[in-house]
């Protein structure tokens, strides 16, 4: 009969010590209230302890997935770096003398980098060459004979015909001079028309201002 109060007292003492260490304390009076308080105090201690615990580390599966993603990203970066290094490699261009040569090999060493850096301008140049090729094909019969390609370009109408040779045609020069003179005359007349229009607008503004003043004076006289 005396063991139960002793165990309760021991439990009370241990709870009191834990509460003092954690920073909480509860005082109880009767045995029934004490039993209820012990349960609530234990729950309170468990809640405080669980709230003070650090967050649980990520699971092994999540950690492995994150590590796999990082490794895949690193491998992709390494592949990109290797590809760029292979594109900018100097040894295939300069040969075995690249490691020994000095300034004399500089044009060969950096030729590929120069070509890669001027890719945009080369693209524009290729487009211009394509347009030139299309122009040289005007009026030329398409054949499969590759040996006559040079003669076809030389004898194409845009090169050989006098119709397109405007600088050496006296009539074309005279027509161009007359056209330039007419354009100059049109420009001169349009400038004079613009000046007259500006003057007319200025005069119109002055007339409207004077008319407005007259109307105000007339209205004042009528009211007076």
N, CA, C and O of each residue as an XYZ file, in Angstrom:
896
protein
N       0.806     -1.197      0.000
C       0.000      0.000      0.000
C       0.843      1.251      0.000
O       0.433      2.293     -0.511
N       2.056      1.137      0.593
C       2.926      2.311      0.651
C       3.788      2.465     -0.582
O       4.468      3.479     -0.737
N       3.773      1.414     -1.518
C       4.653      1.499     -2.691
C       4.143      2.486     -3.725
O       4.921      3.137     -4.421
N       2.780      2.590     -3.816
C       2.236      3.494     -4.845
C       2.573      4.940     -4.560
O       3.045      5.626     -5.466
N       2.359      5.450     -3.350
C       2.757      6.842     -3.101
C       4.244      7.058     -3.291
O       4.665      8.135     -3.714
N       5.043      6.054     -2.985
C       6.493      6.225     -3.155
C       6.861      6.336     -4.627
O       7.675      7.177     -5.008
N       6.256      5.481     -5.459
C       6.541      5.556     -6.900
C       6.023      6.855     -7.496
O       6.654      7.442     -8.376
N       4.845      7.309     -6.998
C       4.333      8.589     -7.485
C       5.237      9.740     -7.065
O       5.474     10.676     -7.830
N       5.732      9.655     -5.849
C       6.635     10.709     -5.393
C       7.929     10.699     -6.198
O       8.457     11.750     -6.560
N       8.434      9.491     -6.473
C       9.645      9.426     -7.290
C       9.399      9.978     -8.703
O      10.228     10.695     -9.264
N       8.235      9.619     -9.256
C       7.894     10.138    -10.564
C       7.752     11.658    -10.556
O       8.163     12.359    -11.481
N       7.134     12.142     -9.439
C       6.977     13.594     -9.286
C       8.332     14.273     -9.228
O       8.555     15.314     -9.846
N       9.255     13.644     -8.451
C      10.589     14.248     -8.330
C      11.317     14.253     -9.688
O      11.953     15.243    -10.049
N      11.218     13.148    -10.431
C      11.895     13.076    -11.724
C      11.288     14.075    -12.733
O      11.991     14.701    -13.526
N       9.943     14.191    -12.659
C       9.304     15.179    -13.529
C       9.730     16.593    -13.182
O       9.972     17.432    -14.049
N       9.814     16.829    -11.851
C      10.229     18.164    -11.424
C      11.646     18.466    -11.894
O      11.941     19.593    -12.293
N      12.534     17.458    -11.848
C      13.901     17.678    -12.320
C      13.925     17.953    -13.826
O      14.630     18.848    -14.293
N      13.151     17.175    -14.572
C      13.100     17.406    -16.018
C      12.532     18.779    -16.353
O      13.017     19.463    -17.255
N      11.488     19.173    -15.606
C      10.889     20.483    -15.861
C      11.852     21.607    -15.530
O      11.890     22.635    -16.205
N      12.634     21.393    -14.472
C      13.627     22.417    -14.138
C      14.700     22.520    -15.223
O      15.147     23.617    -15.556
N      15.116     21.360    -15.778
C      16.127     21.391    -16.828
C      15.590     22.029    -18.109
O      16.291     22.781    -18.786
N      14.331     21.714    -18.428
C      13.744     22.260    -19.649
C      13.295     23.704    -19.474
O      13.339     24.508    -20.405
N      12.848     24.019    -18.212
C      12.433     25.393    -17.962
C      10.967     25.537    -17.693
O      10.448     26.649    -17.787
N      10.251     24.454    -17.357
C       8.836     24.515    -17.015
C       8.639     23.855    -15.661
O       9.413     22.974    -15.289
N       7.605     24.268    -14.909
C       7.303     23.694    -13.598
C       5.808     23.782    -13.358
O       5.174     24.786    -13.683
N       5.242     22.707    -12.779
C       3.826     22.625    -12.452
C       3.716     22.150    -11.015
O       4.391     21.197    -10.626
N       2.878     22.798    -10.221
C       2.658     22.436     -8.819
C       1.278     21.859     -8.694
O       0.320     22.485     -9.148
N       1.120     20.659     -8.080
C      -0.155     19.982     -7.925
C      -0.395     19.699     -6.457
O       0.549     19.684     -5.667
N      -1.697     19.465     -6.062
C      -2.063     19.330     -4.655
C      -2.525     17.923     -4.326
O      -1.786     17.186     -3.674
N      -3.729     17.514     -4.754
C      -4.296     16.230     -4.383
C      -3.738     15.116     -5.231
O      -3.068     15.347     -6.237
N      -4.038     13.848     -4.788
C      -3.515     12.702     -5.541
C      -4.192     12.569     -6.885
O      -3.529     12.252     -7.872
N      -5.531     12.806     -6.960
C      -6.225     12.715     -8.238
C      -5.738     13.789     -9.210
O      -5.487     13.542    -10.390
N      -5.617     15.002     -8.644
C      -5.102     16.096     -9.482
C      -3.663     15.832     -9.862
O      -3.210     16.211    -10.942
N      -2.939     15.169     -8.950
C      -1.540     14.866     -9.227
C      -1.413     13.879    -10.370
O      -0.549     14.021    -11.235
N      -2.331     12.818    -10.366
C      -2.291     11.848    -11.460
C      -2.596     12.526    -12.804
O      -1.935     12.267    -13.809
N      -3.615     13.402    -12.797
C      -3.954     14.118    -14.029
C      -2.807     15.037    -14.436
O      -2.470     15.137    -15.616
N      -2.211     15.705    -13.452
C      -1.121     16.612    -13.761
C       0.094     15.870    -14.280
O       0.811     16.391    -15.134
N       0.340     14.676    -13.790
C       1.485     13.912    -14.275
C       1.331     13.595    -15.759
O       2.277     13.723    -16.537
N       0.115     13.176    -16.139
C      -0.127     12.875    -17.557
C       0.033     14.108    -18.434
O       0.694     14.067    -19.472
N      -0.586     15.210    -18.000
C      -0.482     16.437    -18.796
C       0.941     16.970    -18.816
O       1.400     17.518    -19.817
N       1.632     16.800    -17.693
C       3.025     17.269    -17.647
C       3.921     16.441    -18.563
O       4.825     16.969    -19.210
N       3.655     15.135    -18.607
C       4.421     14.296    -19.533
C       4.156     14.682    -20.985
O       5.082     14.765    -21.792
N       2.882     14.918    -21.311
C       2.559     15.353    -22.674
C       3.216     16.687    -23.010
O       3.722     16.896    -24.112
N       3.192     17.578    -22.025
C       3.816     18.888    -22.236
C       5.315     18.763    -22.472
O       5.880     19.423    -23.344
N       5.960     17.887    -21.664
C       7.396     17.672    -21.843
C       7.704     17.072    -23.211
O       8.681     17.454    -23.856
N       6.864     16.128    -23.654
C       7.074     15.522    -24.966
C       6.902     16.546    -26.096
O       7.664     16.553    -27.063
N       5.878     17.417    -25.958
C       5.674     18.448    -26.986
C       6.856     19.412    -27.045
O       7.318     19.779    -28.126
N       7.342     19.819    -25.862
C       8.475     20.757    -25.828
C       9.719     20.111    -26.408
O      10.477     20.752    -27.136
N       9.927     18.844    -26.087
C      11.110     18.159    -26.590
C      11.052     17.979    -28.107
O      12.051     18.168    -28.801
N       9.875     17.613    -28.613
C       9.745     17.442    -30.059
C       9.880     18.760    -30.816
O      10.389     18.782    -31.936
N       9.422     19.870    -30.204
C       9.548     21.164    -30.871
C      10.982     21.665    -30.885
O      11.378     22.423    -31.771
N      11.783     21.221    -29.862
C      13.168     21.683    -29.800
C      14.132     20.812    -30.596
O      15.303     21.167    -30.740
N      13.673     19.701    -31.107
C      14.554     18.837    -31.886
C      14.853     19.478    -33.243
O      13.984     20.131    -33.821
N      16.065     19.298    -33.753
C      16.392     19.817    -35.089
C      15.616     19.061    -36.153
O      15.229     17.913    -35.938
N      15.383     19.687    -37.292
C      14.643     18.998    -38.361
C      15.374     17.752    -38.818
O      16.603     17.689    -38.820
N      14.599     16.783    -39.199
C      15.161     15.510    -39.618
C      15.912     15.677    -40.925
O      15.448     16.390    -41.814
N      17.058     15.037    -41.059
C      17.814     15.143    -42.312
C      17.050     14.501    -43.455
O      16.195     13.644    -43.230
N      17.354     14.913    -44.686
C      16.642     14.318    -45.825
C      16.901     12.824    -45.923
O      17.943     12.318    -45.505
N      15.941     12.152    -46.475
C      16.055     10.715    -46.598
C      17.153     10.354    -47.585
O      17.596     11.174    -48.389
N      17.574      9.108    -47.496
C      18.658      8.656    -48.366
C      18.243      8.701    -49.827
O      19.061      8.992    -50.700
N      16.953      8.411    -50.101
C      16.473      8.414    -51.476
C      16.505      9.817    -52.063
O      16.944     10.016    -53.196
N      16.029     10.807    -51.269
C      16.046     12.188    -51.759
C      17.472     12.683    -51.943
O      17.777     13.386    -52.906
N      18.358     12.306    -50.995
C      19.754     12.723    -51.121
C      20.403     12.120    -52.351
O      21.160     12.798    -53.046
N      20.117     10.845    -52.632
C      20.670     10.211    -53.828
C      20.153     10.873    -55.102
O      20.908     11.048    -56.058
N      18.861     11.244    -55.122
C      18.300     11.904    -56.306
C      18.951     13.261    -56.547
O      19.277     13.607    -57.683
N      19.142     14.037    -55.458
C      19.786     15.342    -55.596
C      21.226     15.188    -56.067
O      21.689     15.949    -56.917
N      21.943     14.194    -55.512
C      23.325     13.958    -55.925
C      23.398     13.532    -57.385
O      24.303     13.943    -58.111
N      22.446     12.711    -57.815
C      22.422     12.274    -59.216
C      22.168     13.455    -60.149
O      22.770     13.539    -61.219
N      21.269     14.377    -59.746
C      20.985     15.559    -60.578
C      22.218     16.447    -60.702
O      22.526     16.944    -61.786
N      22.930     16.647    -59.576
C      24.136     17.475    -59.615
C      25.218     16.838    -60.485
O      25.904     17.528    -61.240
N      25.363     15.520    -60.375
C      26.366     14.850    -61.200
C      26.026     14.939    -62.686
O      26.908     15.133    -63.522
N      24.730     14.794    -63.009
C      24.325     14.908    -64.407
C      24.603     16.308    -64.950
O      25.049     16.462    -66.087
N      24.336     17.336    -64.123
C      24.617     18.711    -64.558
C      26.106     18.930    -64.769
O      26.511     19.582    -65.731
N      26.934     18.380    -63.860
C      28.387     18.521    -64.005
C      28.884     17.799    -65.255
O      29.731     18.325    -65.977
N      28.366     16.603    -65.515
C      28.767     15.871    -66.722
C      28.398     16.640    -67.979
O      29.162     16.665    -68.944
N      27.224     17.270    -67.969
C      26.812     18.071    -69.126
C      27.745     19.260    -69.328
O      28.119     19.570    -70.459
N      28.125     19.930    -68.237
C      29.067     21.044    -68.346
C      30.421     20.580    -68.863
O      31.035     21.251    -69.693
N      30.893     19.424    -68.373
C      32.178     18.905    -68.831
C      32.143     18.551    -70.317
O      33.111     18.797    -71.036
N      31.028     17.973    -70.778
C      30.897     17.661    -72.196
C      30.906     18.928    -73.047
O      31.502     18.960    -74.123
N      30.231     19.981    -72.546
C      30.242     21.252    -73.277
C      31.643     21.846    -73.350
O      32.055     22.369    -74.386
N      32.375     21.758    -72.228
C      33.743     22.285    -72.199
C      34.635     21.503    -73.146
O      35.434     22.092    -73.873
N      34.508     20.170    -73.147
C      35.308     19.354    -74.066
C      34.994     19.674    -75.516
O      35.895     19.724    -76.353
N      33.705     19.894    -75.822
C      33.343     20.220    -77.194
C      33.950     21.548    -77.625
O      34.470     21.672    -78.734
N      33.879     22.553    -76.729
C      34.457     23.855    -77.062
C      35.966     23.768    -77.220
O      36.540     24.387    -78.116
N      36.612     22.994    -76.344
C      38.059     22.836    -76.466
C      38.445     22.134    -77.756
O      39.447     22.482    -78.381
N      37.649     21.141    -78.159
C      37.943     20.459    -79.421
C      37.729     21.377    -80.616
O      38.457     21.287    -81.605
N      36.725     22.271    -80.534
C      36.512     23.217    -81.631
C      37.628     24.249    -81.721
O      37.970     24.705    -82.812
N      38.201     24.621    -80.563
C      39.250     25.635    -80.545
C      40.649     25.025    -80.523
O      41.624     25.732    -80.268
N      40.760     23.723    -80.786
C      42.072     23.080    -80.742
C      42.967     23.637    -81.840
O      42.520     23.835    -82.970
N      44.237     23.892    -81.507
C      45.175     24.462    -82.475
C      46.018     23.385    -83.165
O      46.490     23.593    -84.283
N      46.207     22.254    -82.518
C      47.140     21.257    -83.044
C      46.761     20.719    -84.412
O      47.663     20.534    -85.229
N      45.490     20.452    -84.731
C      45.199     19.950    -86.079
C      45.534     20.939    -87.180
O      45.748     20.530    -88.321
N      45.585     22.226    -86.873
C      45.863     23.233    -87.890
C      47.355     23.494    -88.039
O      47.881     23.584    -89.149
N      48.025     23.614    -86.898
C      49.419     24.018    -86.935
C      50.366     22.843    -87.079
O      51.503     23.038    -87.508
N      49.948     21.625    -86.737
C      50.819     20.477    -86.858
C      51.760     20.338    -85.683
O      51.593     21.029    -84.678
N      52.745     19.462    -85.780
C      53.659     19.233    -84.645
C      54.540     20.413    -84.328
O      55.095     20.482    -83.232
N      54.692     21.360    -85.263
C      55.546     22.522    -84.999
C      54.881     23.552    -84.124
O      55.496     24.559    -83.775
N      53.611     23.317    -83.756
C      52.897     24.310    -82.956
C      53.483     24.445    -81.575
O      53.512     25.543    -81.018
N      53.955     23.340    -81.005
C      54.509     23.403    -79.648
C      55.880     24.023    -79.630
O      56.358     24.427    -78.570
N      56.545     24.113    -80.804
C      57.908     24.648    -80.852
C      57.923     26.060    -81.407
O      58.730     26.887    -80.983
N      57.040     26.341    -82.349
C      57.071     27.622    -83.044
C      56.722     28.776    -82.143
O      56.185     28.591    -81.051
N      57.035     29.980    -82.611
C      56.756     31.182    -81.849
C      55.808     32.083    -82.594
O      54.710     31.676    -82.976
N      56.249     33.340    -82.803
C      55.384     34.302    -83.482
C      55.159     33.958    -84.949
O      54.170     34.379    -85.549
N      56.094     33.183    -85.527
C      55.946     32.835    -86.938
C      54.726     31.968    -87.184
O      54.137     32.017    -88.264
N      54.334     31.161    -86.177
C      53.185     30.273    -86.335
C      51.883     30.898    -85.850
O      50.839     30.246    -85.881
N      51.927     32.151    -85.404
C      50.720     32.783    -84.853
C      49.567     32.830    -85.845
O      48.435     32.567    -85.439
N      49.782     33.151    -87.130
C      48.624     33.149    -88.052
C      47.961     31.786    -88.173
O      46.736     31.694    -88.255
N      48.777     30.711    -88.183
C      48.198     29.378    -88.274
C      47.512     28.969    -86.974
O      46.479     28.300    -86.989
N      48.095     29.375    -85.861
C      47.553     28.960    -84.567
C      46.185     29.556    -84.315
O      45.311     28.892    -83.757
N      45.990     30.788    -84.717
C      44.749     31.485    -84.385
C      43.810     31.630    -85.584
O      42.837     32.383    -85.531
N      44.107     30.904    -86.664
C      43.253     31.018    -87.842
C      41.854     30.474    -87.573
O      40.860     31.064    -87.996
N      41.783     29.354    -86.871
C      40.478     28.760    -86.610
C      39.657     29.642    -85.673
O      38.453     29.810    -85.866
N      40.318     30.208    -84.652
C      39.590     31.121    -83.762
C      39.079     32.330    -84.517
O      37.991     32.830    -84.229
N      39.863     32.811    -85.495
C      39.430     33.961    -86.282
C      38.210     33.605    -87.123
O      37.283     34.403    -87.261
N      38.222     32.394    -87.684
C      37.088     31.967    -88.508
C      35.838     31.825    -87.658
O      34.753     32.242    -88.063
N      35.994     31.225    -86.456
C      34.834     31.075    -85.581
C      34.305     32.424    -85.114
O      33.095     32.615    -84.995
N      35.214     33.359    -84.849
C      34.780     34.674    -84.375
C      34.077     35.465    -85.472
O      33.222     36.304    -85.186
N      34.439     35.196    -86.739
C      33.824     35.938    -87.857
C      32.740     35.128    -88.543
O      32.503     35.290    -89.740
N      32.084     34.261    -87.796
C      31.048     33.410    -88.396
C      29.876     34.238    -88.918
O      29.310     33.915    -89.963
N      29.505     35.304    -88.201
C      28.386     36.134    -88.654
C      28.696     36.828    -89.975
O      27.871     36.837    -90.888
N      29.890     37.408    -90.071
C      30.249     38.089    -91.318
C      30.394     37.083    -92.464
O      30.055     37.385    -93.609
N      30.900     35.888    -92.149
C      30.997     34.872    -93.195
C      29.621     34.440    -93.681
O      29.431     34.163    -94.865
N      28.666     34.383    -92.766
C      27.301     34.043    -93.164
C      26.735     35.098    -94.107
O      26.103     34.765    -95.110
N      26.965     36.378    -93.783
C      26.502     37.439    -94.687
C      27.198     37.359    -96.047
O      26.566     37.559    -97.084
N      28.509     37.064    -96.037
C      29.238     36.952    -97.301
C      28.711     35.799    -98.151
O      28.604     35.919    -99.372
N      28.384     34.688    -97.504
C      27.841     33.556    -98.248
C      26.473     33.890    -98.847
O      26.145     33.439    -99.945
N      25.675     34.684    -98.118
C      24.392     35.108    -98.671
C      24.591     36.018    -99.884
O      23.857     35.912   -100.867
N      25.584     36.914    -99.815
C      25.870     37.781   -100.965
C      26.342     36.953   -102.157
O      25.940     37.208   -103.292
N      27.194     35.961   -101.898
C      27.644     35.087   -102.994
C      26.481     34.315   -103.600
O      26.428     34.091   -104.809
N      25.549     33.911   -102.738
C      24.373     33.209   -103.264
C      23.550     34.124   -104.178
O      23.053     33.690   -105.218
N      23.412     35.390   -103.780
C      22.682     36.333   -104.635
C      23.419     36.572   -105.952
O      22.797     36.666   -107.010
N      24.745     36.667   -105.880
C      25.532     36.849   -107.117
C      25.353     35.644   -108.034
O      25.212     35.785   -109.249
N      25.362     34.457   -107.430
C      25.178     33.243   -108.235
C      23.800     33.240   -108.906
O      23.670     32.855   -110.068
N      22.772     33.672   -108.163
C      21.443     33.727   -108.751
C      21.383     34.739   -109.894
O      20.724     34.502   -110.907
N      22.083     35.878   -109.724
C      22.087     36.877   -110.794
C      22.809     36.371   -112.038
O      22.398     36.656   -113.162
N      23.888     35.618   -111.829
C      24.615     35.100   -112.985
C      23.852     34.000   -113.709
O      24.159     33.674   -114.856
N      22.846     33.424   -113.030
C      22.052     32.370   -113.676
C      20.890     32.907   -114.489
O      20.182     32.140   -115.142
N      20.682     34.249   -114.457
C      19.584     34.837   -115.229
C      19.889     34.727   -116.717
O      20.942     35.166   -117.177
N      18.974     34.146   -117.454
C      19.142     34.019   -118.909
C      20.111     32.945   -119.328
O      20.471     32.875   -120.503
N      20.554     32.088   -118.397
C      21.497     31.022   -118.732
C      20.778     29.692   -118.639
O      20.071     29.432   -117.666
N      20.951     28.863   -119.624
C      20.337     27.545   -119.629
C      21.059     26.639   -118.645
O      22.284     26.519   -118.677
N      20.294     26.006   -117.775
C      20.879     25.143   -116.750
C      21.271     23.822   -117.374
O      20.456     23.159   -118.015
N      22.540     23.436   -117.181
C      23.050     22.163   -117.683
C      23.788     21.452   -116.571
O      24.126     22.047   -115.548
N      24.034     20.171   -116.784
C      24.774     19.367   -115.813
C      26.268     19.326   -116.094
O      27.012     18.636   -115.397
N      26.705     20.048   -117.091
C      28.120     20.049   -117.442
C      28.855     21.007   -116.516
O      28.715     22.223   -116.645
N      29.630     20.476   -115.591
C      30.376     21.316   -114.653
C      31.575     21.988   -115.281
O      32.079     22.976   -114.748
N      32.045     21.468   -116.410
C      33.224     22.061   -117.041
C      32.911     23.420   -117.661
O      33.809     24.242   -117.841
N      31.645     23.658   -117.988
C      31.261     24.922   -118.622
C      30.755     25.959   -117.612
O      30.233     27.003   -118.006
N      30.907     25.675   -116.303
C      30.388     26.604   -115.296
C      31.114     27.932   -115.350
O      30.491     28.983   -115.199
N      32.435     27.904   -115.566
C      33.196     29.154   -115.633
C      32.810     29.970   -116.854
O      32.637     31.186   -116.779
N      32.681     29.292   -117.958
C      32.288     30.017   -119.184
C      30.870     30.540   -119.082
O      30.560     31.597   -119.631
N      29.995     29.812   -118.384
C      28.631     30.295   -118.199
C      28.599     31.577   -117.372
O      27.815     32.483   -117.656
N      29.452     31.652   -116.348
C      29.507     32.858   -115.526
C      30.052     34.024   -116.328
O      29.527     35.135   -116.247
N      31.113     33.779   -117.110
C      31.730     34.860   -117.886
C      30.796     35.359   -118.981
O      30.758     36.554   -119.272
N      30.046     34.446   -119.587
C      29.190     34.811   -120.720
C      27.731     35.049   -120.310
O      26.862     35.145   -121.177
N      27.453     35.143   -119.032
C      26.075     35.369   -118.604
C      25.631     36.778   -119.010
O      26.471     37.671   -119.125
N      24.347     36.993   -119.225
C      23.874     38.305   -119.720
C      24.228     39.462   -118.802
O      24.525     40.556   -119.283
N      24.206     39.250   -117.500
C      24.460     40.379   -116.597
C      25.898     40.849   -116.669
O      26.216     41.963   -116.253
N      26.795     39.976   -117.213
C      28.201     40.363   -117.354
C      28.522     40.761   -118.799
O      29.204     41.758   -119.039
N      28.028     39.977   -119.751
C      28.420     40.196   -121.149
C      27.485     41.112   -121.917
O      27.905     41.702   -122.912
N      26.237     41.255   -121.499
C      25.291     42.039   -122.283
C      25.497     43.528   -122.046
O      25.768     43.965   -120.928
N      25.363     44.302   -123.130
C      25.468     45.757   -123.028
C      24.265     46.360   -122.318
O      24.310     47.508   -121.876
N      23.217     45.606   -122.212
C      22.007     46.103   -121.546
C      22.270     46.450   -120.085
O      21.697     47.397   -119.546
N      23.167     45.650   -119.438
C      23.473     45.892   -118.038
C      24.748     46.705   -117.835
O      25.141     46.975   -116.700
N      25.389     47.094   -118.931
C      26.639     47.848   -118.835
C      26.321     49.339   -118.864
O      26.638     50.023   -119.838
N      25.705     49.841   -117.816
C      25.251     51.235   -117.779
C      26.396     52.247   -117.764
O      26.273     53.271   -118.436
N      27.492     52.034   -117.050
C      28.539     53.065   -117.037
C      29.136     53.346   -118.408
O      29.545     54.478   -118.667
N      29.202     52.346   -119.307
C      29.821     52.560   -120.616
C      28.812     52.953   -121.696
O      29.195     53.122   -122.854
N      27.548     53.100   -121.347
C      26.519     53.447   -122.323
C      26.287     54.959   -122.269
O      25.783     55.449   -121.259
N      26.634     55.719   -123.316
C      26.432     57.180   -123.279
C      24.974     57.575   -123.132
O      24.662     58.558   -122.460
N      24.086     56.826   -123.749
C      22.671     57.142   -123.628
C      22.179     56.964   -122.197
O      21.379     57.758   -121.702
N      22.662     55.914   -121.540
C      22.263     55.697   -120.154
C      22.790     56.808   -119.252
O      22.103     57.245   -118.328
N      24.018     57.264   -119.526
C      24.554     58.367   -118.723
C      23.722     59.631   -118.907
O      23.435     60.341   -117.943
N      23.336     59.906   -120.155
C      22.533     61.098   -120.415
C      21.169     61.002   -119.739
O      20.681     61.986   -119.184
N      20.562     59.839   -119.782
C      19.269     59.649   -119.123
C      19.402     59.820   -117.615
O      18.534     60.395   -116.959
N      20.500     59.313   -117.084
C      20.711     59.445   -115.638
C      20.914     60.902   -115.244
O      20.424     61.334   -114.201
N      21.632     61.666   -116.067
C      21.834     63.090   -115.773
C      20.510     63.846   -115.817
O      20.232     64.682   -114.957
N      19.682     63.539   -116.846
C      18.382     64.204   -116.936
C      17.506     63.856   -115.725
O      16.796     64.705   -115.186
N      17.575     62.605   -115.321
C      16.790     62.201   -114.148
C      17.266     62.924   -112.889
O      16.450     63.359   -112.076
N      18.573     63.051   -112.729
C      19.098     63.784   -111.565
C      18.678     65.248   -111.598
O      18.349     65.820   -110.559
N      18.684     65.863   -112.782
C      18.266     67.257   -112.905
C      16.789     67.407   -112.538
O      16.412     68.351   -111.843
N      15.954     66.475   -113.006
C      14.528     66.541   -112.679
C      14.291     66.355   -111.183
O      13.437     67.020   -110.596
N      15.046     65.456   -110.577
C      14.899     65.252   -109.132
C      15.299     66.509   -108.371
O      14.652     66.886   -107.394
N      16.380     67.161   -108.830
C      16.802     68.404   -108.180
C      15.748     69.489   -108.328
O      15.481     70.232   -107.383
N      15.137     69.586   -109.529
C      14.093     70.581   -109.743
C      12.869     70.297   -108.867
O      12.277     71.213   -108.298
N      12.498     69.019   -108.766
C      11.353     68.657   -107.914
C      11.645     69.000   -106.462
O      10.773     69.484   -105.740
N      12.863     68.749   -106.046
C      13.229     69.069   -104.658
C      13.189     70.581   -104.418
O      12.743     71.039   -103.367
N      13.660     71.348   -105.406
C      13.631     72.801   -105.275
C      12.207     73.323   -105.201
O      11.897     74.187   -104.380
N      11.324     72.789   -106.076
C       9.923     73.237   -106.066
C       9.212     72.822   -104.779
O       8.438     73.596   -104.216
N       9.474     71.612   -104.322
C       8.830     71.180   -103.075
C       9.288     72.023   -101.894
O       8.506     72.287   -100.981
N      10.551     72.449   -101.901
C      11.032     73.333   -100.835
C      10.313     74.684   -100.880
O       9.934     75.225    -99.841
N      10.128     75.231   -102.104
C       9.406     76.501   -102.230
C       7.955     76.349   -101.786
O       7.410     77.244   -101.139
N       7.323     75.223   -102.127
C       5.936     74.996   -101.695
C       5.854     74.903   -100.180
O       4.915     75.425    -99.580
N       6.807     74.257    -99.564
C       6.809     74.164    -98.100
C       6.971     75.530    -97.459
O       6.321     75.825    -96.456
N       7.838     76.375    -98.029
C       8.026     77.720    -97.476
C       6.732     78.527    -97.595
O       6.335     79.212    -96.653
N       6.071     78.443    -98.767
C       4.816     79.173    -98.953
C       3.732     78.657    -98.004
O       2.951     79.438    -97.460
N       3.690     77.339    -97.809
C       2.697     76.775    -96.887
C       2.946     77.253    -95.455
O       2.003     77.551    -94.722
N       4.225     77.324    -95.060
C       4.529     77.828    -93.717
C       4.100     79.290    -93.571
O       3.567     79.689    -92.536
N       4.338     80.078    -94.614
C       3.930     81.483    -94.546
C       2.410     81.613    -94.468
O       1.889     82.429    -93.708
N       1.708     80.805    -95.256
C       0.243     80.857    -95.222
C      -0.294     80.450    -93.848
O      -1.241     81.054    -93.345
N       0.302     79.443    -93.254
C      -0.138     79.027    -91.927
C       0.155     80.109    -90.893
O      -0.642     80.343    -89.985
N       1.315     80.774    -91.039
C       1.639     81.861    -90.115
C       0.647     83.003    -90.263
O       0.170     83.542    -89.264
N       0.326     83.384    -91.513
C      -0.647     84.456    -91.745
C      -2.031     84.067    -91.221
O      -2.734     84.886    -90.630
N      -2.408     82.819    -91.444
C      -3.703     82.347    -90.948
C      -3.769     82.439    -89.430
O      -4.800     82.813    -88.870
N      -2.672     82.099    -88.766
C      -2.656     82.194    -87.308
C      -2.793     83.628    -86.836
O      -3.506     83.906    -85.871
N      -2.098     84.554    -87.527
C      -2.203     85.962    -87.141
C      -3.615     86.489    -87.358
O      -4.148     87.218    -86.522
N      -4.225     86.113    -88.500
C      -5.586     86.586    -88.784
C      -6.554     86.061    -87.739
O      -7.413     86.804    -87.265
N      -6.428     84.789    -87.371
C      -7.331     84.208    -86.392
C      -7.136     84.845    -85.019
O      -8.100     85.019    -84.274
N      -5.916     85.186    -84.688
C      -5.673     85.848    -83.411
C      -6.287     87.242    -83.395
O      -6.921     87.630    -82.413
N      -6.103     88.000    -84.482
C      -6.698     89.341    -84.548
C      -8.222     89.247    -84.525
O      -8.886     90.052    -83.871
N      -8.780     88.261    -85.240
C     -10.235     88.108    -85.249
C     -10.755     87.755    -83.865
O     -11.822     88.220    -83.465
N     -10.011     86.938    -83.133
C     -10.432     86.587    -81.778
C     -10.433     87.807    -80.873
O     -11.344     88.001    -80.068
N      -9.387     88.635    -81.019
C      -9.349     89.860    -80.213
C     -10.510     90.779    -80.561
O     -11.134     91.353    -79.668
N     -10.806     90.926    -81.853
C     -11.925     91.783    -82.266
C     -13.250     91.258    -81.716
O     -14.106     92.033    -81.290
N     -13.407     89.942    -81.731
C     -14.648     89.364    -81.225
C     -14.781     89.599    -79.731
O     -15.880     89.853    -79.238
N     -13.683     89.518    -79.012
C     -13.737     89.776    -77.565
C     -14.105     91.226    -77.305
O     -14.924     91.512    -76.431
N     -13.502     92.155    -78.062
C     -13.832     93.568    -77.879
C     -15.291     93.832    -78.236
O     -15.981     94.570    -77.533
N     -15.762     93.230    -79.329
C     -17.159     93.435    -79.728
C     -18.105     92.873    -78.674
O     -19.139     93.480    -78.393
N     -17.777     91.744    -78.096
C     -18.635     91.168    -77.057
C     -18.666     92.055    -75.822
O     -19.715     92.210    -75.197
N     -17.513     92.646    -75.459
C     -17.485     93.544    -74.310
C     -18.318     94.800    -74.571
O     -19.011     95.292    -73.680
N     -18.243     95.316    -75.814
C     -19.036     96.503    -76.138
C     -20.526     96.198    -76.100
O     -21.325     97.022    -75.655
N     -20.897     94.998    -76.576
C     -22.324     94.638    -76.554
C     -22.821     94.496    -75.126
O     -23.922     94.943    -74.803
N     -22.017     93.877    -74.269
C     -22.418     93.730    -72.866
C     -22.436     95.071    -72.144
O     -23.260     95.291    -71.256
N     -21.507     95.987    -72.533
C     -21.456     97.280    -71.862
C     -22.594     98.162    -72.285
O     -22.706     99.294    -71.815
